[in-house]
Amino acid sequence: MNDVPNLKDFNARLRREAAEEPSLEIPQDPPSKKTQIIAIYGKGGIGKSFTLANLSHMMAEMGKRVLLIGCDPKSDTTSLLFGGKACPTIIETSTRKKLAGEEVKIGDVCFKRGGVFAMELGGPEVGRGCGGRGIIHGFELLEKLGFHDWDFDYVLLDFLGDVVCGGFGLPIARDMAQKVILVASNDLQSLYVANNVCSAVEYFRKLGGNVGIAGLVINKDDGTGEAAAFAQAVGIPVLAAIPADEDLRRKSANYQIVGTKAGPWGDMFAALASNVADAPPLRPRPLSQDGLLNLFSASETGADFVLDPATDADMRGKNAVGKPSLEVIYDNA
């Protein structure tokens, strides 16, 4: 006769495990792998591609082996590095090769310039698939190409921060990266996205994850100070403040690399490269919505607005009909 499991004891054990608080200890040991895998997050259009293309180029000039992987469905991470030219994405190349009965090779998807190796994961056509699922599929293909055997000092992953689905949260959720770098500016929307990423990191730390925030890069810094105040509030350092400068804007628009020792901005990107390399992964303190709004003047954000509740009559408009009340009123009581 087979033993009948004691479901009552099993249920009690599951409840005890669920009630246990996750470990909140922050690992202090250096990464066990030689390669530093760093995920960069930020709002779309905030300048991640500009920052990463120049950062990776400077790292290569400093003698480091760097792999830059674009993980944005727009596939524009490497455009500045390659003078505006779009390189074939892993997703589209894999689909085309599969239809032809061929295998994807490194030379089909990975290209190099100035010592930087770069590729784009890509994504589905607009309206025809999930971008997050495309990211997961892209990394599965990278593993087949030998990702874990490659020899690099730094692997930089460019992720869109606006989207909060699991595919774009892959490096944080699966401990693929050792640390995260945020790119933001002195505006509420980019800091809102940065705060969301801090919340994701904090969530997975509570579940036993090890990824932390290394710091914030302030792009198009106009000196108003909101991004620096945000970094201080959540407990992370500012790794660099890239000014809102016309020379930078013009050169970026013309696909010119400024992260080089041969140019006037070389020292700034060299300092950023050193800070990125040395900054430890920290556990952030995400802000509440009110805390985020408090970084800005209430007149700019509307933070002093008082909510006015709607009524059922408001919603019905001209269709609103008064209903007789069952309340008894004693006028002469």
Secondary structure, DSSP 8 states (H G I E B T S, - for coil): ------HHHHHHHHHHHHHS--------S--SSSSEEEEEEE-TTSSHHHHHHHHHHHHHHTT--EEEEE-STT--TTTTTTTT-----HHHHHHHHHHTT----HHHH-EEETTEEEEE-----TTSS-HHHHHHHHHHHHHHTTGGG---SEEEEEEESS--STTTTHHHHTT-SSEEEEEE-SSHHHHHHHHHHHHHHHHHHHTT---EEEEEEEEEE-S--HHHHHHHHHT--EEEEEE--HHHHHHHHTT----STTSTTHHHHHHHHHHHHH---B------HHHHHTTS-HHHHTTT-------HHHHHGGG-----------TT-
